[in-house]
Amino acid sequence: MDFDLNPQRRRELWEALLAQLEHYYAHTSELPASPPLHREKIIALVEQFKLDKGIPPQQAINHVLEGMTRYAVHTPHPMYYGLFNPRSTFPGILADTITATFNPQMAAWSHNPFASEVENFLVRELGTKFGFPKEKVDGVFASGGAEANLTAVLCALNHHFPDYANRGLAGISQKPVMYCSAESHHSIVRAGRISGLGLDAVRSIPVDGQQRMQAEALARQIAKDLTGGYHPFLAIATAGATGTGAIDPIPEIANIAGHHGMWLHVDAAYGGALILDEDQKLLLRGIERAHSITFDAHKWLSVPMGAGIFLTREPEILSRSFRITADYMPKEAQDMPVTDPFTHSIQWSRRFIGLKLYLSVLFFGWDGYAQMIRHQCRMGSLLKEELRESGWKIYNDTELPIACFMDPDHEQTPGFARAVTDKVIGSGKAWISVYPAAGVECLRACITNYASGEKEIRELAALINAARTEIRAELT
C-alpha cells in the first residue's frame, strides 16, 4: 500500500481539491448559512461507504466536501452572526496546510526551533502590546481559551500555594476560592472542576446594568470568605463576554485583587483584539496590571481554529506549574538557553499553532488587523442603529459589535425571541442566536466576519423584521 500515492496522482488530487476549496471560499455567500438538521440522512451519508477496502481518492474527497457543504453552519458566510467563529484569513488557511504537510512536533525546541521561536516572538509581541514589560513576558499557545483559562487557574494555584505541585489540594490547609462574573465564560467554571477545586470554589459575582462585574460585590464576597476561613487566590475579569460583549471594570478589580494579594487574570479571548487599535484599546485600561491574560487569535483575528494564547508577566510560573523531566525527550539543546514547550504547557505533543497567526500578520500587519477591527465595530454600530430604527430595544451595553435585542412589546411573551430566531435560521439566509441579557431572553447578533458590510447588515435587519412580522401575525 503506497500511502504517499505517486507524484502525478498527488498533483491531480491537489489541483482538483484546490479548485473545489477555492470555489467554496469565493462563493460561500451563495450557500445557505445553515443546514437542514436531518440526522438520519447525515448518518446515512457518513456511513455510505464500507471502510474495509477504501474507495478511489477523488471519490473520497468529493464525498467529504459534499458532506461539509450540505451539512454545516457556514461560519465563513457573511450572513453568519453567531458565536466567535469568523471567516478564516486566507494566509491562516495556507498556514494550516503548511503545518499539516511539515507536521512539526512542538514538544521539543530542538525538533522545530524555527516554529518554537515564531511562537515565542508572537508571545512577546502580544504581551508588550497588552502592556507587560518586554523582559518579563512569557506565555504559550493553547488549543483555545478553555485551555488558556485552565492554565491561568493552575498558575494561580502554584503561585499562591508552593506545595500544590507536589501535594495537591490536600496540602492546602485553607479552602482556596476564585472569583469571576456571572457573565464569565463557562470554561472558568469547568477549570474549577478540572483543577480539583470543585464547583463550589468558584464564586460567581453579580453584574450591573451594563453586564459588568460589580466590583463592590466582589469586595464584599472576598471579605465574607475571609471571615469564613477561605483563601481567596484568584480574581478573573472578562474583557468581551461571550454573550453580551461586556468588559468588566478591570482597574477596580485589579485594585481589589492587589489589596488582597490575589492573582489577577483577564479573560480577553474575544475583546483582547481591541489592544491593536489605538482608540479602542482604551476600553482595556488596566489590563496591563493582570498577572495573566487569555487571548484567542481564532476569534477576532480570524485565523482558523484553534489558536488560544496564554500570556503572563510572571516569567517563572509556567515552568513551576508544568516542568517535568522525561528521559526519552530530545536533549540536543540542553546546553542552550531555551525552553522546551512540553515543560511549559498543559499540552505535550501538539501542532504548530502559531503559524496561522504569524503568516496572517506577515501578510497584513498589525495595522491591517486594526483596520479590520474598526470596520467590524462600525458594522456593529450600524446594526444597532438599524434595529433601534425598526423598534427593537438593545439590552446589552458594549462598544463591541454584539447586539442583544428584543421587541419591547414582547419581553414577556414566552418563546418570542426563539421563534423569531428560528424563522431567520430556517430561511437559510442568516444565522443568529438567543441569549438572556438584562433578565430578558433576547435575540443576539455578532459581527464576526470581516466580509460583512453595510449590504449584509441591512439584509440581516430586514430579515429579522420580516420574521418578527410573521411571528406577530401567528400570535394574533
Residue pairs with C-beta under 8 A, 6 or more apart in sequence:
4 10
5 13
5 57
9 57
12 58
13 57
13 58
13 61
16 58
16 61
17 61
20 61
20 65
24 65
24 69
25 76
25 90
25 93
28 74
28 76
28 77
28 78
28 87
29 77
29 78
29 79
29 451
31 69
31 74
31 77
32 74
32 428
32 429
33 73
33 74
33 77
33 79
33 80
33 425
33 428
33 429
33 430
33 431
34 73
34 74
34 425
34 428
34 431
35 70
35 71
35 72
35 73
36 71
42 67
42 71
45 63
45 66
45 67
45 70
45 71
46 67
48 63
49 55
49 60
49 63
54 60
55 63
73 80
73 82
73 431
74 80
75 82
75 85
75 86
75 87
75 448
76 86
76 87
76 88
76 449
77 87
77 431
77 449
78 87
78 449
78 451
78 452
78 453
78 456
79 429
79 430
79 431
79 452
79 456
79 459
79 460
80 430
80 431
80 448
80 449
81 430
81 431
81 432
81 445
81 446
81 447
81 448
81 452
81 460
82 431
82 432
82 433
82 446
82 448
83 242
83 433
83 446
83 448
84 242
84 269
84 270
84 296
84 299
84 300
84 446
84 448
85 305
85 448
86 298
86 299
86 300
86 302
86 448
86 449
86 450
87 302
87 448
87 449
87 450
87 451
88 302
88 303
88 304
89 301
89 302
89 303
89 356
89 360
89 363
89 364
90 363
91 356
91 359
91 360
91 362
91 363
91 364
92 302
92 303
92 304
92 356
92 357
92 359
92 360
93 304
94 359
95 303
95 304
95 355
95 356
95 358
95 359
95 360
96 304
96 355
96 356
98 355
98 359
99 351
99 352
99 355
99 356
102 352
103 351
104 111
104 112
104 115
104 351
104 352
105 111
105 112
105 349
106 112
106 115
106 116
106 119
106 341
106 349
106 350
106 351
106 352
106 353
107 329
107 340
107 341
107 342
107 348
107 349
107 350
108 329
108 330
108 333
108 340
108 341
108 342
109 116
109 333
109 336
109 338
109 339
109 340
109 341
110 330
110 331
110 332
110 333
110 338
110 340
111 330
112 352
113 333
113 338
115 352
115 354
115 355
116 338
116 341
118 352
118 354
118 355
118 358
119 140
119 141
119 341
119 352
119 353
119 354
121 358
122 141
122 309
122 354
122 357
122 358
122 361
123 137
123 138
123 139
123 140
123 141
123 309
123 311
124 134
124 137
126 139
126 275
126 295
126 309
126 311
127 134
127 137
127 138
127 139
127 311
127 312
127 313
128 134
128 137
129 275
129 276
129 366
130 268
130 272
130 275
130 284
130 287
130 288
130 290
130 293
130 295
130 311
131 287
131 288
132 288
132 311
132 312
132 313
133 313
136 313
136 314
136 315
137 311
137 312
137 313
137 315
138 311
138 312
138 313
138 314
138 315
138 317
138 318
139 309
139 310
139 311
139 312
139 318
140 151
140 309
140 310
140 318
140 341
140 344
140 345
141 307
141 308
141 309
141 353
141 354
142 148
142 151
142 308
142 309
142 310
142 345
142 346
142 347
142 353
143 306
143 308
143 347
143 350
143 353
144 296
144 298
144 305
144 306
144 307
144 308
145 185
145 187
145 267
145 269
145 294
145 296
145 299
145 308
146 185
146 187
146 190
146 191
146 308
147 308
147 310
147 346
147 347
148 269
148 294
148 295
148 296
148 308
148 309
148 310
149 185
149 187
149 188
149 191
149 236
149 265
149 267
149 294
150 187
150 190
150 191
150 194
150 195
150 346
151 292
151 310
151 318
151 321
151 345
151 346
152 191
152 234
152 236
152 263
152 265
152 292
152 294
152 310
153 178
153 188
153 191
153 192
153 195
153 197
153 234
153 265
154 195
154 321
154 322
154 346
155 263
155 291
155 292
155 312
155 314
155 317
155 318
155 321
156 178
156 233
156 234
156 263
156 265
156 291
156 292
157 164
157 176
157 195
157 197
157 233
157 234
158 164
158 165
158 317
158 320
158 321
159 233
159 263
159 291
159 314
159 317
159 320
160 176
160 231
160 233
160 234
160 263
161 171
161 172
161 176
161 233
163 171
163 172
164 171
164 172
165 320
165 321
168 196
169 176
169 196
169 197
172 231
174 229
174 230
174 231
175 201
175 229
175 230
175 231
176 197
176 201
176 230
176 231
176 232
176 233
176 234
177 201
177 202
177 203
177 225
177 230
177 231
177 232
177 233
178 188
178 192
178 197
178 201
178 202
178 203
178 232
178 233
178 234
178 235
178 236
179 202
179 203
179 205
179 218
179 221
179 222
179 232
179 234
179 235
179 236
180 188
180 189
180 202
180 203
180 204
180 205
180 213
180 235
180 236
180 238
180 267
181 204
181 205
181 206
181 207
181 212
181 213
181 236
181 237
181 238
181 241
181 246
181 248
182 204
182 205
182 206
182 207
182 213
183 207
183 211
183 212
183 213
183 238
183 241
183 242
183 243
183 244
183 246
184 204
184 236
184 238
184 241
184 267
185 238
185 241
185 242
185 267
185 269
188 202
188 236
188 267
189 199
189 202
192 198
192 199
192 201
192 202
193 199
203 221
203 225
205 213
205 214
205 217
205 218
205 221
206 213
206 214
206 217
207 213
207 214
207 246
208 214
209 397
209 438
210 246
210 397
210 398
211 241
211 243
211 244
211 246
211 396
211 397
211 398
211 437
211 438
212 246
212 247
212 248
212 249
213 237
213 238
213 248
213 249
213 253
215 249
215 252
215 253
215 256
218 235
218 253
218 256
219 256
222 232
222 256
222 260
225 232
226 232
226 260
232 260
232 262
233 262
233 263
234 262
234 263
234 264
234 265
235 253
235 256
235 257
235 262
235 263
235 264
235 265
236 264
236 265
236 266
236 267
237 248
237 249
237 250
237 253
237 254
237 264
237 265
237 266
237 267
237 290
238 246
238 247
238 248
238 266
238 267
238 268
238 271
239 247
239 248
239 250
239 266
239 267
239 268
239 270
239 271
239 272
239 274
239 283
239 284
239 287
240 246
240 247
240 268
240 269
240 270
240 271
240 272
240 274
240 400
241 247
242 270
243 396
243 404
243 435
243 436
243 437
243 444
244 396
244 398
244 402
244 404
244 435
244 437
245 270
245 271
245 396
245 398
245 400
245 401
245 402
245 446
246 396
246 397
246 398
247 271
247 283
247 284
247 398
247 400
249 286
250 266
250 284
250 285
250 286
250 287
250 289
250 290
251 285
251 286
251 289
253 264
253 286
254 264
254 286
254 289
254 290
256 262
257 263
257 264
258 264
258 289
263 291
263 292
264 289
264 290
264 291
264 292
265 290
265 291
265 292
265 293
265 294
266 272
266 287
266 290
266 292
266 293
266 294
267 294
268 275
268 284
268 287
268 293
268 294
268 295
269 294
269 295
269 296
269 299
269 308
270 296
270 299
270 300
270 400
271 283
271 284
271 300
271 400
272 284
272 287
272 293
272 294
272 295
272 296
272 300
273 295
273 299
273 300
273 301
273 369
273 373
274 280
274 281
274 283
274 284
274 373
274 400
275 281
275 284
275 287
276 366
276 369
276 370
276 373
277 370
277 373
277 374
278 370
280 373
280 374
280 377
280 399
283 399
287 293
290 313
291 312
291 313
291 314
292 310
292 311
292 312
292 313
292 314
293 310
293 311
293 312
294 308
294 309
294 310
294 311
295 308
295 309
295 311
296 306
296 307
296 308
296 309
297 303
297 307
297 308
297 309
297 356
297 357
298 304
298 305
298 306
298 307
298 308
299 448
300 373
300 376
301 307
301 357
301 360
301 369
302 360
302 372
302 450
303 356
303 357
303 360
304 356
306 353
307 353
307 354
307 356
307 357
308 353
310 318
312 318
318 344
318 345
319 339
319 343
319 344
322 343
322 344
322 345
322 346
323 343
323 344
324 343
326 342
329 340
329 342
333 340
341 347
341 350
342 348
342 349
361 369
364 372
372 450
375 450
376 401
376 447
376 448
376 450
376 452
377 399
377 400
377 401
379 401
379 447
379 452
379 453
379 454
379 457
380 400
380 401
380 402
380 403
380 447
381 401
382 454
382 457
383 401
383 403
383 445
383 447
383 457
383 460
383 461
384 394
384 403
384 405
386 457
386 458
386 461
387 394
387 403
387 405
387 461
387 464
388 394
390 461
390 464
390 465
391 407
391 408
392 405
392 406
392 407
392 408
392 464
393 405
393 406
393 407
393 408
394 403
394 404
394 405
395 404
395 405
395 406
395 437
395 438
395 440
395 442
396 402
396 403
396 404
396 437
396 438
396 442
401 446
401 447
402 444
402 445
402 446
402 447
403 444
403 445
403 446
404 435
404 437
404 438
404 442
404 443
404 444
405 442
405 443
405 444
405 445
406 416
406 417
406 440
406 441
406 442
406 443
407 416
407 420
407 468
410 416
410 472
411 440
413 475
416 441
416 471
417 434
417 441
417 442
417 443
418 434
418 441
419 471
419 474
420 443
420 464
420 467
420 468
420 471
421 432
421 433
421 434
421 443
423 467
423 470
423 471
424 430
424 431
424 432
424 463
424 464
424 467
425 431
425 432
427 463
427 467
429 459
429 463
430 459
430 460
430 463
432 443
432 444
432 445
432 460
432 464
433 443
433 444
433 445
434 441
434 442
434 443
434 444
435 441
435 442
435 444
436 442
437 444
443 464
445 460
445 464
447 457
